[in-house]
Amino acid sequence: METDNTMVYPIAIVGGGLAGLCAAIHLQKAGKQVILFEKKHYPFHRVCGEYVSNETKSYLTKIGLNLENLDIQKISKFQFTAPSGKSLDYPLDLGGFGLSRYTLDNELYKIALNCGVHCKTGTEVEDIIYQENQFKIRLSHSNQIIYAKYVLGAFGKRAKLDQYLQRPFLQARSPYVGVKYHIRYQYPKDLISLHNFENGYCGISAIEDEKFCLCYLTSRENLRKYKNVSEMERNILWKNPHLKKIFLEAEFLYDKPEVINEISFSPKKQIENHIIMIGDTAGLITPLCGNGMAMAIHSAKLISEIILENFDNREAVEAQYQKAWKNYFGFRLWAGRQIQSLFGHPILTELVRYFFKICRPALGIFIQSTHGNEF
Ligand SMILES: Cc1cc2nc3c(=O)[nH]c(=O)nc-3n(C[C@H](O)[C@H](O)[C@H](O)COP(=O)(O)OP(=O)(O)OC[C@H]3O[C@@H](n4cnc5c(N)ncnc54)[C@H](O)[C@@H]3O)c2cc1C
């Protein structure tokens, strides 16, 4: 059924980050017509540390991403520094690769277009209403109505739609701010460092084109105290000598950093009013674990397989996804929240570093508990 202002799709996906794009490609390639809404236009930068766990490699290849053709950086070593600058090095079992979201998301977008996904970029979904076993989707600044049998919510950490859907996690405090730069710097390309400072931590790792991603998470309180990002960096981040050196010596490639605030790590529901949430919309792992992207991509794979197997049975789709999500990600998210609570206080972070230094297997267990296997 299609009229001038009305369209009907088997699957609509709201949000074109990694979760939305991967699910769109998977479902479209399996024969289901997908419409995907993304409020921005590709390519664009996002706040993200841009270290992608190797868990994702075989699935990304399967859906058509040729990683060999992209200038990805292989990362196999981990360095942790306390605010004092004392460090601890550790080899990464599975490891990962560095690639900017600017490139990664844009490459996936091109695959989505090529395989026939109807990509509506620059299009913001305003509301989603479930009635009579289908969804009615309204867009901002348009009188077009889209109907879909399934809607996947892939709109990220926090969006206007969360308020519209009155999602309970919004009631919990979300005092975190994320800041990202691309820089040029002399630094080992196979290393991801996590430099800690008071009330935050900063990751640095290589991406394409001889660049590095420098991305940190801190508290809103830190920013409030120093009024602006650069003052906060000088007064807080620079106390860690590794960060001071980077800030003084690196070439910063943006006029101003990418910044996001109100980041919440509170538990979320995976299904709200029959909308099936994937990626950060279903739950965001603390960035110090370094694998939110892998979880977003994995959740896209899980829901795609479940929908394809049970397309005519909404109840089964919802129940199976809920179960699979808890099974794969429930513990990781919980572990990430517990571990994050150990960081931020300089003395506690120093003790954590010392503990991991004398008890190295514990660091291996920590890394494993927040990562999954290849999927
Ligand atoms: C500081 C920080 C550092 C991080 N570092 C890493 C790291 O190094 N490695 C890692 O694996 N993970 C990292 N993460 C986590 C990672 O960035 C996320 O888990 C990942 O981006 C989730 O992808 P997504 O597709 O769920 O959401 P997103 O990538 O956020 O995509 C959501 C999309 O939805 C769109 N959208 C929102 N509302 C609407 C609407 N109403 N209509 C249409 N479109 C809409 C947005 O424009 C956006 O493009 C980090 C996170 C933070 C905060």
The ligand as an SDF file (V2000), in Angstrom:
LIG
                    3D

 53 58  0  0  0  0  0  0  0  0999 V2000
   33.4910    9.1840   25.3180 C   0  0  0  0  0  0  0  0  0  0  0  0
   33.1510    7.8790   24.6240 C   0  0  0  0  0  0  0  0  0  0  0  0
   34.1690    7.1120   24.0530 C   0  0  0  0  0  0  0  0  0  0  0  0
   33.8600    5.9000   23.4430 C   0  0  0  0  0  0  0  0  0  0  0  0
   34.8730    5.1600   22.9040 N   0  0  0  0  0  0  0  0  0  0  0  0
   34.6120    3.9590   22.3500 C   0  0  0  0  0  0  0  0  0  0  0  0
   35.6570    3.1600   21.7910 C   0  0  0  0  0  0  0  0  0  0  0  0
   36.8370    3.5460   21.7270 O   0  0  0  0  0  0  0  0  0  0  0  0
   35.3210    1.9350   21.2960 N   0  0  0  0  0  0  0  0  0  0  0  0
   34.0420    1.4580   21.3000 C   0  0  0  0  0  0  0  0  0  0  0  0
   33.8120    0.3310   20.8290 O   0  0  0  0  0  0  0  0  0  0  0  0
   33.0300    2.2290   21.7750 N   0  0  0  0  0  0  0  0  0  0  0  0
   33.2750    3.4380   22.2960 C   0  0  0  0  0  0  0  0  0  0  0  0
   32.2550    4.2160   22.7710 N   0  0  0  0  0  0  0  0  0  0  0  0
   30.8710    3.7220   22.6230 C   0  0  0  0  0  0  0  0  0  0  0  0
   30.3890    3.8680   21.1690 C   0  0  0  0  0  0  0  0  0  0  0  0
   30.6180    5.1720   20.6990 O   0  0  0  0  0  0  0  0  0  0  0  0
   28.8960    3.5560   21.0780 C   0  0  0  0  0  0  0  0  0  0  0  0
   28.6240    2.3770   21.7880 O   0  0  0  0  0  0  0  0  0  0  0  0
   28.4360    3.4000   19.6260 C   0  0  0  0  0  0  0  0  0  0  0  0
   28.6110    4.6080   18.9510 O   0  0  0  0  0  0  0  0  0  0  0  0
   26.9790    2.9870   19.5620 C   0  0  0  0  0  0  0  0  0  0  0  0
   26.4880    3.0290   18.2460 O   0  0  0  0  0  0  0  0  0  0  0  0
   24.9260    3.2450   17.9900 P   0  0  0  0  0  0  0  0  0  0  0  0
   24.7070    2.9040   16.5680 O   0  0  0  0  0  0  0  0  0  0  0  0
   24.1350    2.5260   19.0070 O   0  0  0  0  0  0  0  0  0  0  0  0
   24.6590    4.7960   18.2670 O   0  0  0  0  0  0  0  0  0  0  0  0
   25.2140    6.0940   17.5520 P   0  0  0  0  0  0  0  0  0  0  0  0
   26.4850    5.8100   16.8680 O   0  0  0  0  0  0  0  0  0  0  0  0
   25.1650    7.1650   18.5770 O   0  0  0  0  0  0  0  0  0  0  0  0
   24.1170    6.4070   16.4170 O   0  0  0  0  0  0  0  0  0  0  0  0
   22.8340    6.8960   16.7100 C   0  0  0  0  0  0  0  0  0  0  0  0
   22.3550    7.6810   15.5060 C   0  0  0  0  0  0  0  0  0  0  0  0
   20.9550    7.9940   15.6430 O   0  0  0  0  0  0  0  0  0  0  0  0
   20.7220    9.2670   15.0660 C   0  0  0  0  0  0  0  0  0  0  0  0
   19.4500    9.7870   15.6220 N   0  0  0  0  0  0  0  0  0  0  0  0
   19.1540   10.1140   16.9100 C   0  0  0  0  0  0  0  0  0  0  0  0
   17.8720   10.4770   17.0270 N   0  0  0  0  0  0  0  0  0  0  0  0
   17.3160   10.3610   15.7870 C   0  0  0  0  0  0  0  0  0  0  0  0
   16.0140   10.5840   15.2750 C   0  0  0  0  0  0  0  0  0  0  0  0
   15.0080   10.9990   16.0650 N   0  0  0  0  0  0  0  0  0  0  0  0
   15.7930   10.4090   13.9530 N   0  0  0  0  0  0  0  0  0  0  0  0
   16.8100    9.9890   13.1300 C   0  0  0  0  0  0  0  0  0  0  0  0
   18.0630    9.7490   13.5690 N   0  0  0  0  0  0  0  0  0  0  0  0
   18.3080    9.9250   14.8880 C   0  0  0  0  0  0  0  0  0  0  0  0
   21.9480   10.0820   15.4930 C   0  0  0  0  0  0  0  0  0  0  0  0
   22.1580   11.1970   14.6600 O   0  0  0  0  0  0  0  0  0  0  0  0
   23.0530    9.0320   15.3640 C   0  0  0  0  0  0  0  0  0  0  0  0
   23.6840    9.0790   14.0910 O   0  0  0  0  0  0  0  0  0  0  0  0
   32.5190    5.4420   23.3880 C   0  0  0  0  0  0  0  0  0  0  0  0
   31.4960    6.2250   23.9300 C   0  0  0  0  0  0  0  0  0  0  0  0
   31.8000    7.4330   24.5500 C   0  0  0  0  0  0  0  0  0  0  0  0
   30.6960    8.2440   25.1340 C   0  0  0  0  0  0  0  0  0  0  0  0
  1  2  1  0
  2  3  1  0
  2 52  2  0
  3  4  2  0
  4  5  1  0
  4 50  1  0
  5  6  2  0
  6  7  1  0
  6 13  1  0
  7  8  2  0
  7  9  1  0
  9 10  1  0
 10 11  2  0
 10 12  1  0
 12 13  2  0
 13 14  1  0
 14 15  1  0
 14 50  1  0
 15 16  1  0
 16 17  1  0
 16 18  1  0
 18 19  1  0
 18 20  1  0
 20 21  1  0
 20 22  1  0
 22 23  1  0
 23 24  1  0
 24 25  2  0
 24 26  1  0
 24 27  1  0
 27 28  1  0
 28 29  2  0
 28 30  1  0
 28 31  1  0
 31 32  1  0
 32 33  1  0
 33 34  1  0
 33 48  1  0
 34 35  1  0
 35 36  1  0
 35 46  1  0
 36 37  1  0
 36 45  1  0
 37 38  2  0
 38 39  1  0
 39 40  1  0
 39 45  2  0
 40 41  1  0
 40 42  2  0
 42 43  1  0
 43 44  2  0
 44 45  1  0
 46 47  1  0
 46 48  1  0
 48 49  1  0
 50 51  2  0
 51 52  1  0
 52 53  1  0
M  END
$$$$
